[in-house]
Structure formats: C-alpha cells, structure tokens
Amino acid sequence: MLTFLLHGMPFPEALKLVETARERFRHVLLLDYKVPERNLDFPAYWLGGWWERLGPHYRHYGLYMRHGGLEGVIRELRVIPCRRAVFWGGGVGLLWLV
C-alpha cells in the first residue's frame, strides 16, 4: 500500500515506484491526491493544495497534479484498476491494482 507517497517525489520516480510494486506484489493499493472530476470536488482539491504548500515538496506536488494526480499515474502506466474509491470530499483517491 502506497499512501500519500507519490505526490512527494518527481513524477517519473512515482511511475517507477508503482511499476516496481506491481512487479513484486500481487495486489497494490494506491492512496493519494487526485484531480477533481466535478465541481463538488474542488474545495477538497484547493484545501489539499494549500496544505501541501506548507511542505517542502510542493514543487513535486504541483507537477504530480499537472500530470493528472493519481489517475494520471495509472493512465501513464496504462493500468486499469480493479476498484476505485474517493475520500475526503473528492480530493483523495484510492485505487486497487491487480
């Protein structure tokens, strides 16, 4: 399970981490920030961005979100998740990869 780890590193390294996890483990859970899909998701998205601005890795967070957040990771890897869930008012996504 990779929780809130991907947005804190350069995007290519995040992709490599997920690829490695998929090679080593049968099931992989990803929990991290996602890009809003509907208007009701924007307050959580803005709050997450504000919170990350306080941290030292905001530059990585910004690039991660420009690449599409959690959905951008799986799109880039051409993976179809087994299950999806949304938390924290739409600002956080959980993906189960098999």
C-alpha positions in Angstrom: 0.0 0.0 0.0 1.4 3.3 -1.1 -0.2 6.1 0.9 0.4 9.8 0.1 3.9 9.0 -1.2 3.6 9.5 -4.9 3.0 13.3 -4.8 6.1 13.9 -2.8 8.6 12.7 -5.5 9.3 13.5 -9.1 6.7 12.1 -11.4 9.0 9.6 -13.3 10.1 8.2 -9.9 6.5 7.8 -8.8 5.8 5.8 -12.0 8.8 3.7 -11.4 7.7 3.0 -7.8 4.3 1.9 -8.9 5.8 -0.3 -11.6 8.1 -1.9 -9.1 5.3 -2.5 -6.6 3.2 -4.2 -9.3 6.1 -6.5 -10.3 6.8 -7.5 -6.7 3.2 -7.8 -5.2 0.0 -9.3 -6.5 -2.2 -6.5 -5.2 -1.2 -2.9 -4.9 -3.3 -0.1 -3.2 -2.6 3.5 -4.1 -3.9 6.3 -1.9 -3.0 9.8 -2.9 -4.4 13.2 -4.2 -6.5 13.2 -7.3 -7.6 15.9 -9.7 -11.2 17.0 -9.2 -13.8 15.4 -11.5 -16.8 17.5 -10.6 -17.4 20.9 -9.0 -18.1 19.4 -5.6 -14.5 18.1 -5.5 -12.8 21.5 -5.8 -12.9 22.6 -2.2 -11.0 19.4 -1.1 -8.6 19.9 -4.0 -7.9 23.5 -3.0 -7.5 22.6 0.7 -5.1 19.8 -0.3 -3.1 22.2 -2.4 -3.0 24.8 0.4 -1.8 22.1 2.9 0.9 20.9 0.5 2.1 24.5 0.0 3.3 24.3 3.7 5.5 21.3 3.0 9.0 21.2 1.4 7.9 19.1 -1.6 5.3 21.5 -3.1 7.1 21.6 -6.4 6.7 17.8 -6.8 3.0 18.1 -5.7 2.4 20.7 -8.4 4.0 18.6 -11.2 2.1 15.5 -9.9 -1.2 17.3 -10.1 -0.4 18.7 -13.6 0.2 15.1 -14.8 -3.3 14.2 -13.5 -2.7 13.1 -9.9 -3.4 9.5 -9.1 -5.4 9.0 -12.3 -2.5 10.4 -14.3 -0.2 7.7 -12.8 -2.4 4.8 -13.9 -3.1 6.4 -17.3 0.6 6.8 -17.9 1.3 3.2 -16.9 -1.8 2.0 -18.9 -3.2 0.1 -16.0 -6.9 -0.4 -15.3 -7.7 -0.5 -11.6 -9.8 -3.3 -10.1 -11.6 -0.8 -7.8 -11.8 2.9 -7.2 -12.9 4.9 -4.2 -13.0 8.6 -3.4 -12.4 10.1 0.0 -12.0 13.5 1.7 -14.7 15.2 -0.4 -13.3 14.1 -3.7 -9.7 15.3 -3.1 -8.2 11.8 -2.4 -8.5 8.7 -4.4 -7.9 5.0 -3.6 -7.0 2.6 -6.4 -6.7 -1.2 -6.1 -4.4 -2.6 -8.8 -4.2 -6.3 -9.5 
